[in-house]
Amino acid sequence: MKCTIVNLLALSGAVTAWLPSERNLFGEQPNSVARNLPAGQGRSVKRFDPSFNKIRGVNLGSLFIIEPWMASSEWNSMGCGGTNSEFDCMRKLGKEQGNAAFQKHWDSWITEEDMDKMKEFGLNTIRVPVGYWMVEETIEKNSEPFALGSLSKMDRLAERAAKRGMYVILDLHGAPGAQEPNQPFTGQYAPSTGFFNTYNYERAYKFLEVMTERIHKNTAYRTTGMLQVLNEPERNHGSLVTEFYNNAYTRIRNVETKLGITAADKQLTIQFMDKAWGAGNPKDVLNGKSGVAYDDHRYLKWAPIEHTKANYIATSCKDTFGDGGNKPIIVGEWSLAAADNLENTPEWKPATNKDFYKQWWAAQVQAYEREMGWVFWSWKAQLGEDYRWCYRCAVEAGVIPKDPAQAAGLAKC
């Protein structure tokens, strides 16, 4: 891929998809390293070390797939109280009332003011979890009562991000048939997974194909450069890697070939859950293929470690990533949440332990920036004074600094 500086304003007339470090999208940040390379005829090109220009981002959780645990007030106000997922809420409300409720939610959960705050807080990336039903032709109309009309809202969000020079990672968070049981993040609280078969793989490929074409043809997506093919799949499904991952990559690239998109400077970066997730190593079928990145989710609250404050910080300080050769890698989800049996005890309560949470945030950031960067879960949550899942809340509580570059000094690793 070409590694030249591209003025962001010059991109307004062209749709490109790329890693931020390869286009210096985020500008010459304090830790940027550059060197001049000869380009012939006395000219030189400035090339930035790809280990800099870090992704510093937030997930837009509960925007296009609502998780009731983190948005309970919103869920109840929509009339969804007593249901576990969007599928169940739409079945309860019916098509007309349900569509209206979700339209109102999409217009209000993440606003332009939120986007401005992200920039003010030093963030440069958003990861957008979406369901396959955003591409409405993938829906089984007689049996899947999902809300309609979200694709135009995604267009609007992509444009808002592009105007602010923010990188966008589009993440297939909810797959056809559900890739995890009893998880509202799939959009349906399914008692068992139904995703892992050729029929539902085909519906997921259709989603990926449609969104790939849209990203390349709609200028709203001019800073959307990464497409994640699947979030957090259930383990122990061999066809996930051999069939779905392999074909998902090929189907995305085939769309780009038809559009005349080459590997030189415009192809999407295609992202997969890394080996550490435990559902197989994508590199088994992707080795040697270009434009690939990996996603690592780092939640110490569920890790098999000693759950003490000292060990949380020590573990984060020395953390490493990329098991099985899965690089480049982004820590696509993480938080400040502690183990379930500890999180509400006096030693761990957010209001009285801000110094610890600030240091732990910093220890995680400095570790994740050894790789491509990080995306916190999430920007917004309705959890009262508990800021551990809410980046905006944590900044406003004085736990996370407005400048993420302060992490190295705060971590004390």
Secondary structure, 3 states (H helix, E strand, C coil): CCCCCCCHHHHHHCCCCCCHHHHCCCCCCCCCCEEEEEEECCEEEEEECCCCCCEEEEECCCCCCCCHHHCHHHHHHCCCCCCCCHHHHHHHHCHHHHHHHHHHHHHHCCCHHHHHHHHHCCCCEEEEEEEHHHCHHHCCCCCCCCCCCHHHHHHHHHHHHHHCCCEEEEEEEECCCCCCCCCHHHCCCCCCCCCCCHHHHHHHHHHHHHHHHHHHHCHHHCCEEEEECCCCCCCCCCHHHHHHHHHHHHHHHHHHHHCCCCCCCCCCEEEEECHHHCCCCCHHHHCCCCCEEEEEEECHHHCCCCCCHHHHHHHHHCCCCCHHHCCCEEEEEECCCCCCCCCCCCCCCHHHCHHHHHHHHHHHHHHHCCCCEEEECCCCCCCCCCCCCCHHHHHHCCCCCCCHHHHHHHHCC
